[in-house]
Amino acid sequence: MSNIIAIVGRPNVGKSTLFNRLTESRKAIVDDFSGVTRDRHYGKAEWINKEFTVIDTGGYVANSGDVFEAAIREQVLIAIEEASVILFMVDVTTGITDLDDEIAAILRRSKKPVYTVVNKVDNTALENEASIFYSFGLGEIYTISSITGSGTGELLDQAVTHFEDVVEEENTLPRITIVGRPNVGKSSLINALIGKERNIVTPIAGTTRDSIHIHYNQFGHEFMFIDTAGLRKKTKVKENIEFYSVMRTIKALEEADVVVLMIDAQEGLESQDVNIFHLAEKNKKGIVILVNKWDLIEKNNKTIKEFEDQIKAKLSPFTDVPIIFISVLNKQRIFKAIETAMEVYENRKKKIPTSKLNDVLLPLIEHYPPPALKGKFIKIKYITQINGVAPMFAFFCNLPQYIKDPYKRFLENKLREHFDFSGVPIQIYFRQK
């Protein structure tokens, strides 16, 4: 089930500030990997044990006169179609503008939950002025100040009532989704693997109505492909392609166990690919990278190594990811791609016995302990794997707050060195003991 909140509204009402506040609020709860770029268009958030993706539609509008207003309307329509909850943001200091009215009219016709969010309400006088926005006829209004964060708690308490709790389905087939920019060869890969007999299963209970689930059962592997590539609804909207494909990608990614990110060998890894990669990483999904159209690249003995190094430099710090060079057209290494995705799926489920973890890691920690801080020595006593959808490890020690990121990375590298976690994000927590 994809939980997506889209923030819509005209420019300069504070969408990005609210977006930053929602996606940052998660840091207090979960240690984020340092160095992960935060894309301003979409990010993960969590509120009272419900995880969701937030999309700031403002990041996708091309700014030019009339085209500009048409683009905003178009995005509101796509957001209505794709998001689970819509936050309609307005600005108390400017009152209701024509564009606000127009957006409200589109939202009134939608069947989705819409919350009117009145921003820049910093004092009681403005609180009273905000009541004018009831005239939209969209129900309750929520007054907030996205700069200070006041009012956002009450808003989120309501918004997340539409979401499922974070529960993992048991004993279902592995779910693999292929993502990447348009025209990179996603559909061709699925067709090449499956041949013409596409056994399309849709919809499975609890999944979004618009991703196609294809049952794959060949060569000893069985799983579900989640395919969104060929989906185009007939809407009256002249589709804003980038925004639309991002919405689709996020949905496919949230449903999957393993995300196969496909890139074009001639174009390399672009910023949109890096964003998708980090979103998959934050969602704790398994990840495999496929470099397609490799048949079109001039080869020398260094090419693959150089290409891999370039990709890994852009993905750091999480670089323990399989990269496979394929040609869908020539059916080169496409089955290797599937085998690797299944290996990553197994790595993500891997449970390591506590005794083995301690036997392997404690001597390494003894040999290279965490650096002392303020004259205090940090002693790690034992390690255990926490149950979860992806590998998580707790290191019990006397002064957890003194352990810094470089040492955390050292421990992650040792875990990867001794137990194969290729393609899988690892979470490490330090607990008091």
MOHUDA-V771739 format. One record per residue. N is the residue number from 0. RES is the residue in three letters. PHI is phi in degrees with one decimal (NA if undefined). NEAR is the number of other ideal C-beta (glycine too) atoms within 12 Angstrom. Layout:
# MOHUDA-V771739
N/RES/PHI/NEAR ; N/RES/PHI/NEAR
This chain:
# MOHUDA-V771739
0/MET/NA/27 ; 1/SER/-93.9/36 ; 2/ASN/-105.4/35 ; 3/ILE/-128.6/45 ; 4/ILE/-106.3/49 ; 5/ALA/-109.7/49 ; 6/ILE/-99.4/51 ; 7/VAL/-117.8/51 ; 8/GLY/151.4/47 ; 9/ARG/-75.6/34 ; 10/PRO/-64.4/29 ; 11/ASN/64.2/20 ; 12/VAL/-95.1/38 ; 13/GLY/106.7/35 ; 14/LYS/-61.3/40 ; 15/SER/-66.4/32 ; 16/THR/-64.3/29 ; 17/LEU/-65.3/48 ; 18/PHE/-55.7/38 ; 19/ASN/-61.5/28 ; 20/ARG/-64.8/35 ; 21/LEU/-67.0/41 ; 22/THR/-77.7/37 ; 23/GLU/-78.1/25 ; 24/SER/-57.7/28 ; 25/ARG/-69.3/28 ; 26/LYS/-58.2/21 ; 27/ALA/-63.1/13 ; 28/ILE/-94.9/18 ; 29/VAL/-126.1/26 ; 30/ASP/-66.9/23 ; 31/ASP/-89.6/29 ; 32/PHE/-64.4/28 ; 33/SER/-73.0/17 ; 34/GLY/83.1/19 ; 35/VAL/-80.1/28 ; 36/THR/-72.8/25 ; 37/ARG/-97.3/29 ; 38/ASP/-78.9/30 ; 39/ARG/-77.1/24 ; 40/HIS/-89.3/34 ; 41/TYR/-150.7/44 ; 42/GLY/-161.0/39 ; 43/LYS/-89.6/41 ; 44/ALA/-144.7/41 ; 45/GLU/-146.5/30 ; 46/TRP/-145.2/33 ; 47/ILE/35.6/19 ; 48/ASN/61.7/16 ; 49/LYS/-121.1/27 ; 50/GLU/-97.5/34 ; 51/PHE/-154.8/40 ; 52/THR/-105.0/43 ; 53/VAL/-110.5/46 ; 54/ILE/-120.4/47 ; 55/ASP/-97.4/41 ; 56/THR/-68.6/46 ; 57/GLY/-60.3/35 ; 58/GLY/-72.1/31 ; 59/TYR/-112.4/36 ; 60/VAL/-98.5/31 ; 61/ALA/-82.8/21 ; 62/ASN/-88.0/16 ; 63/SER/-161.9/11 ; 64/GLY/41.6/9 ; 65/ASP/-66.8/12 ; 66/VAL/-56.5/15 ; 67/PHE/-59.8/19 ; 68/GLU/-67.2/23 ; 69/ALA/-62.6/20 ; 70/ALA/-64.3/32 ; 71/ILE/-64.8/36 ; 72/ARG/-59.4/31 ; 73/GLU/-62.2/31 ; 74/GLN/-66.9/44 ; 75/VAL/-61.6/43 ; 76/LEU/-64.2/35 ; 77/ILE/-65.0/39 ; 78/ALA/-61.5/44 ; 79/ILE/-59.8/32 ; 80/GLU/-69.8/34 ; 81/GLU/-103.3/44 ; 82/ALA/-86.9/44 ; 83/SER/-88.5/36 ; 84/VAL/-140.4/38 ; 85/ILE/-118.7/40 ; 86/LEU/-102.2/52 ; 87/PHE/-97.5/51 ; 88/MET/-101.9/48 ; 89/VAL/-131.6/47 ; 90/ASP/-119.5/36 ; 91/VAL/-64.2/34 ; 92/THR/-75.4/22 ; 93/THR/-107.8/24 ; 94/GLY/68.8/20 ; 95/ILE/-90.6/30 ; 96/THR/-101.6/22 ; 97/ASP/-59.4/14 ; 98/LEU/-66.6/29 ; 99/ASP/-57.7/35 ; 100/ASP/-59.0/23 ; 101/GLU/-66.7/24 ; 102/ILE/-64.6/40 ; 103/ALA/-59.7/33 ; 104/ALA/-63.5/21 ; 105/ILE/-65.5/31 ; 106/LEU/-67.5/35 ; 107/ARG/-61.0/22 ; 108/ARG/-80.0/17 ; 109/SER/-82.9/26 ; 110/LYS/-94.8/12 ; 111/LYS/-84.2/29 ; 112/PRO/-65.1/27 ; 113/VAL/-121.5/40 ; 114/TYR/-115.7/41 ; 115/THR/-82.8/40 ; 116/VAL/-113.1/47 ; 117/VAL/-95.5/43 ; 118/ASN/-94.8/43 ; 119/LYS/69.4/30 ; 120/VAL/-89.4/34 ; 121/ASP/-104.7/24 ; 122/ASN/-154.3/16 ; 123/THR/-65.7/11 ; 124/ALA/-59.8/13 ; 125/LEU/-68.6/25 ; 126/GLU/-56.1/22 ; 127/ASN/-68.5/14 ; 128/GLU/-64.0/24 ; 129/ALA/-64.5/33 ; 130/SER/-64.5/20 ; 131/ILE/-58.9/25 ; 132/PHE/-74.2/38 ; 133/TYR/-62.7/19 ; 134/SER/-64.7/17 ; 135/PHE/-64.9/29 ; 136/GLY/71.6/17 ; 137/LEU/-107.4/31 ; 138/GLY/84.3/17 ; 139/GLU/-57.4/22 ; 140/ILE/-108.8/34 ; 141/TYR/-119.7/35 ; 142/THR/-94.3/35 ; 143/ILE/-139.2/40 ; 144/SER/-126.2/28 ; 145/SER/-71.5/37 ; 146/ILE/-69.8/18 ; 147/THR/-90.8/18 ; 148/GLY/90.6/22 ; 149/SER/-66.6/24 ; 150/GLY/89.8/31 ; 151/THR/-71.9/38 ; 152/GLY/-61.8/19 ; 153/GLU/-62.5/20 ; 154/LEU/-62.1/36 ; 155/LEU/-67.5/32 ; 156/ASP/-53.1/17 ; 157/GLN/-74.3/26 ; 158/ALA/-59.1/38 ; 159/VAL/-77.2/31 ; 160/THR/-64.8/20 ; 161/HIS/-88.0/26 ; 162/PHE/-102.5/30 ; 163/GLU/-77.0/21 ; 164/ASP/-66.6/17 ; 165/VAL/-77.3/24 ; 166/VAL/-126.1/13 ; 167/GLU/-99.3/19 ; 168/GLU/-74.2/19 ; 169/GLU/-92.6/8 ; 170/ASN/51.8/7 ; 171/THR/-92.9/22 ; 172/LEU/-65.7/25 ; 173/PRO/-57.0/35 ; 174/ARG/-115.3/37 ; 175/ILE/-120.1/47 ; 176/THR/-123.2/46 ; 177/ILE/-106.3/53 ; 178/VAL/-123.6/46 ; 179/GLY/156.8/41 ; 180/ARG/-69.6/30 ; 181/PRO/-55.9/25 ; 182/ASN/66.3/19 ; 183/VAL/-90.1/35 ; 184/GLY/111.4/38 ; 185/LYS/-63.5/38 ; 186/SER/-65.2/27 ; 187/SER/-61.5/27 ; 188/LEU/-65.3/39 ; 189/ILE/-61.8/35 ; 190/ASN/-64.5/23 ; 191/ALA/-65.8/28 ; 192/LEU/-75.4/37 ; 193/ILE/-97.8/28 ; 194/GLY/74.4/15 ; 195/LYS/-84.0/9 ; 196/GLU/-83.9/13 ; 197/ARG/-82.3/21 ; 198/ASN/-83.2/20 ; 199/ILE/-87.7/21 ; 200/VAL/-113.8/23 ; 201/THR/-160.6/22 ; 202/PRO/-94.5/17 ; 203/ILE/-83.6/22 ; 204/ALA/-53.0/12 ; 205/GLY/83.5/15 ; 206/THR/-102.5/27 ; 207/THR/-67.0/32 ; 208/ARG/-67.1/19 ; 209/ASP/-119.5/26 ; 210/SER/-103.2/38 ; 211/ILE/-94.5/32 ; 212/HIS/-100.8/34 ; 213/ILE/-114.8/35 ; 214/HIS/-80.6/27 ; 215/TYR/-111.2/34 ; 216/ASN/-146.7/19 ; 217/GLN/-146.3/20 ; 218/PHE/50.4/16 ; 219/GLY/78.8/11 ; 220/HIS/-118.7/27 ; 221/GLU/-134.4/20 ; 222/PHE/-163.4/35 ; 223/MET/-104.8/37 ; 224/PHE/-87.6/44 ; 225/ILE/-103.4/45 ; 226/ASP/-115.5/39 ; 227/THR/-115.7/40 ; 228/ALA/-59.7/32 ; 229/GLY/-88.8/21 ; 230/LEU/-92.8/28 ; 231/ARG/-140.3/19 ; 232/LYS/-83.4/19 ; 233/LYS/-81.5/9 ; 234/THR/-115.7/17 ; 235/LYS/-78.2/13 ; 236/VAL/-80.1/24 ; 237/LYS/-76.4/18 ; 238/GLU/-65.1/26 ; 239/ASN/-81.8/29 ; 240/ILE/-60.3/22 ; 241/GLU/-61.8/27 ; 242/PHE/-61.7/37 ; 243/TYR/-62.3/31 ; 244/SER/-70.9/31 ; 245/VAL/-65.7/40 ; 246/MET/-58.2/40 ; 247/ARG/-63.2/42 ; 248/THR/-60.6/47 ; 249/ILE/-61.5/43 ; 250/LYS/-63.3/38 ; 251/ALA/-63.1/45 ; 252/LEU/-65.3/44 ; 253/GLU/-67.7/38 ; 254/GLU/-82.8/39 ; 255/ALA/-92.2/44 ; 256/ASP/-92.9/39 ; 257/VAL/-126.1/49 ; 258/VAL/-105.7/45 ; 259/VAL/-101.3/54 ; 260/LEU/-94.9/48 ; 261/MET/-102.7/44 ; 262/ILE/-125.7/40 ; 263/ASP/-94.8/30 ; 264/ALA/-57.5/34 ; 265/GLN/-78.0/19 ; 266/GLU/-101.0/23 ; 267/GLY/74.3/26 ; 268/LEU/-86.7/35 ; 269/GLU/-101.4/21 ; 270/SER/-61.5/20 ; 271/GLN/-62.5/33 ; 272/ASP/-64.0/32 ; 273/VAL/-63.6/29 ; 274/ASN/-61.8/36 ; 275/ILE/-62.7/42 ; 276/PHE/-57.5/42 ; 277/HIS/-68.0/37 ; 278/LEU/-67.0/39 ; 279/ALA/-62.9/44 ; 280/GLU/-63.9/35 ; 281/LYS/-64.8/37 ; 282/ASN/-80.6/42 ; 283/LYS/59.3/36 ; 284/LYS/-92.6/42 ; 285/GLY/-70.3/44 ; 286/ILE/-136.3/48 ; 287/VAL/-129.8/44 ; 288/ILE/-109.6/47 ; 289/LEU/-111.4/44 ; 290/VAL/-101.4/39 ; 291/ASN/-90.5/41 ; 292/LYS/65.7/27 ; 293/TRP/-66.9/30 ; 294/ASP/-65.6/20 ; 295/LEU/-92.3/20 ; 296/ILE/-95.9/21 ; 297/GLU/-65.1/11 ; 298/LYS/-103.9/15 ; 299/ASN/-140.5/10 ; 300/ASN/-67.2/7 ; 301/LYS/-97.8/12 ; 302/THR/-52.8/17 ; 303/ILE/-60.7/20 ; 304/LYS/-59.3/15 ; 305/GLU/-62.5/16 ; 306/PHE/-63.6/28 ; 307/GLU/-61.0/24 ; 308/ASP/-62.1/18 ; 309/GLN/-63.1/22 ; 310/ILE/-63.1/32 ; 311/LYS/-64.1/22 ; 312/ALA/-60.8/15 ; 313/LYS/-78.0/28 ; 314/LEU/-94.8/34 ; 315/SER/-57.3/23 ; 316/PRO/-86.3/27 ; 317/PHE/-90.8/37 ; 318/THR/-119.4/28 ; 319/ASP/-83.6/31 ; 320/VAL/-129.3/38 ; 321/PRO/-66.7/36 ; 322/ILE/-121.9/37 ; 323/ILE/-122.3/38 ; 324/PHE/-97.0/33 ; 325/ILE/-130.0/39 ; 326/SER/-135.3/26 ; 327/VAL/-63.6/35 ; 328/LEU/-58.1/18 ; 329/ASN/-93.9/17 ; 330/LYS/52.8/20 ; 331/GLN/-87.6/23 ; 332/ARG/57.9/27 ; 333/ILE/-74.6/34 ; 334/PHE/-77.2/22 ; 335/LYS/-61.1/23 ; 336/ALA/-60.7/40 ; 337/ILE/-66.7/36 ; 338/GLU/-57.8/25 ; 339/THR/-65.9/31 ; 340/ALA/-60.4/45 ; 341/MET/-70.2/31 ; 342/GLU/-63.5/27 ; 343/VAL/-64.1/40 ; 344/TYR/-57.4/36 ; 345/GLU/-64.8/24 ; 346/ASN/-60.7/34 ; 347/ARG/-69.1/38 ; 348/LYS/-90.1/26 ; 349/LYS/-61.4/28 ; 350/LYS/-117.1/21 ; 351/ILE/-107.1/27 ; 352/PRO/-58.4/14 ; 353/THR/-56.5/19 ; 354/SER/-62.6/14 ; 355/LYS/-68.0/18 ; 356/LEU/-56.2/32 ; 357/ASN/-69.8/23 ; 358/ASP/-61.1/18 ; 359/VAL/-80.7/21 ; 360/LEU/-87.1/35 ; 361/LEU/-59.8/25 ; 362/PRO/-61.4/16 ; 363/LEU/-67.0/22 ; 364/ILE/-68.3/28 ; 365/GLU/-57.3/15 ; 366/HIS/-72.4/10 ; 367/TYR/-138.6/17 ; 368/PRO/-74.4/27 ; 369/PRO/-60.5/29 ; 370/PRO/-60.5/18 ; 371/ALA/-67.0/16 ; 372/LEU/-129.9/17 ; 373/LYS/51.8/10 ; 374/GLY/74.0/9 ; 375/LYS/-100.9/17 ; 376/PHE/-94.9/16 ; 377/ILE/-99.9/27 ; 378/LYS/-118.4/23 ; 379/ILE/-89.6/38 ; 380/LYS/-90.5/23 ; 381/TYR/-160.5/22 ; 382/ILE/-131.2/36 ; 383/THR/-146.0/26 ; 384/GLN/-89.8/30 ; 385/ILE/-90.1/22 ; 386/ASN/-67.9/13 ; 387/GLY/-175.5/22 ; 388/VAL/-73.4/24 ; 389/ALA/-140.2/32 ; 390/PRO/-61.5/36 ; 391/MET/-133.2/29 ; 392/PHE/-127.5/35 ; 393/ALA/-107.8/26 ; 394/PHE/-106.9/39 ; 395/PHE/-89.4/26 ; 396/CYS/-150.6/30 ; 397/ASN/-77.3/23 ; 398/LEU/-133.9/26 ; 399/PRO/-56.8/26 ; 400/GLN/-68.5/15 ; 401/TYR/-92.1/23 ; 402/ILE/-85.2/33 ; 403/LYS/-99.4/20 ; 404/ASP/-52.6/20 ; 405/PRO/-58.5/16 ; 406/TYR/-72.4/27 ; 407/LYS/-61.4/30 ; 408/ARG/-66.9/24 ; 409/PHE/-58.7/26 ; 410/LEU/-65.7/35 ; 411/GLU/-61.9/33 ; 412/ASN/-61.5/23 ; 413/LYS/-67.5/28 ; 414/LEU/-59.7/35 ; 415/ARG/-67.9/29 ; 416/GLU/-65.2/17 ; 417/HIS/-97.0/19 ; 418/PHE/-130.6/27 ; 419/ASP/-70.5/20 ; 420/PHE/-119.9/37 ; 421/SER/-55.4/32 ; 422/GLY/82.9/43 ; 423/VAL/-123.7/40 ; 424/PRO/-66.4/42 ; 425/ILE/-113.9/38 ; 426/GLN/-108.0/30 ; 427/ILE/-123.0/36 ; 428/TYR/-122.5/26 ; 429/PHE/-109.9/29 ; 430/ARG/-120.2/22 ; 431/GLN/-72.4/18 ; 432/LYS/-139.7/17
